[in-house]
């Protein structure tokens, strides 16, 4: 799985460099600007994913629930069997794919941002 992430990070970083060069029509300054913005956007998306899944918003919502008066609260039972035959296996698969995409997006964004800074002396 790790080799797959490294491979896809390299492929997506190469595609973003070639795409930014094509979008800038060969202008180095435009390419640096596009690379930086692409890298920044990918870093922000990956950071947002990790903050969302880290439970920050769960803690904030629990804090607000503690401030508000208690209303009708019910206990709900399990809807899916716990032996892995329900939708929990599918949810785990989706969660793994999202983690994989966030990791690849983070490293691609980091490579794009660093490359944009390294290309500045060439102007």
N, C-alpha and C positions, 0 to 999 in steps of 0.2 A: 504493500500500500504506500510506503514511504517513497519507493522508487517511482510510483505512479504520480505522486504529488510533485516530486522534483521534475519529472518529465513534463507534466502539464504546466508547471510554473515556467519552465524554460520555453515551451511552445507558446504560451500566452504572452510572455514577455517579448519574445521575438516578433510575434504578430502585432503587438502594440507598438513596438519600435518601427517596424515596417509600415504599419498603418498610419502612424503619426508623421513619418517622413513623406508618405504619399499624400496625406491630407494637407501638409504644409507646402506641398509642391516643390520640395527640395530646399526650401528656406530653413536654415539651421535654427534661427531664432524662433520661428513658428513651431518647428519640431520640438524644441525644448519646452516651449509653453504648453503644447499639447501633451507631451510626455508627463510634465509636472501635474497638469490638471487630471489626467487619467490616473496617475499614481495616487494622487490625493483622494480622488473619488473612491478608488478601490480600497485604500486604507480606511477611509471613513465608513464604508459599507462593512468591511471586516470588523472594525472596532465596534460598530453598532450591533453587529451580530453577537459579538462576545459579551457586550454589556447586557443585551436583552436576555441571552441565555445564562448569564451569570447570576441572575436572580435579583438584580438591583430594583427593578420595577415591582417585583413581588414583595420586597421589603417595604417599599414606599406604600403600596396598596394595603399591606397589613397594618402599617402605622396609621393610615387614615381610617381603617376599620376599627382600630382601637379607640380612636377619637370620637367616632360616631356612636350614637346609642345602638344597642343591640336590637336587631329586628328578629323576625321569624327565621330561625336557622334550623335547617333540617339536615339529617345525616343521610347521605346517599350511599347505597351499596355499590358493589362492583358490577359493571355491566358485561365485561369480558372475562372469560376464564383466565386464570393466572398460570396456565400451563404452556403459554406461548402460542396457542392455537388461535387466539383472537387477533385484534387489531394492534396489539402491543408490539408484535414482531415487525409489522409494517411501519409503525411509528419509529421504531429503533432504526430501521433501514433508512427512512427519510432523515432522521437526525444525523446519522453517519454521513449521508450525502451532503447535508448542509454544512457539517463541520469540515468536510473535505473541501467544499467550494470556498468556505471562508478562509481556510488555510492557504489555498492556492491563490485566492484573491489578495490576501494580505502580502504574501511574498512577491507576487507580480507587481502590486502597487509599490512595495518597497524598492524593488529593482527599478521600476520606472522613475520613481522620485530620485533615487540616488544617481541614476544615469543622467537625469536632467541637470543635476548639479555638476556632475563630472564633465558635461558637454559645454558648460558656460565658458571656460577658458578658450574654446575653439572659435568663439564669435569674433 
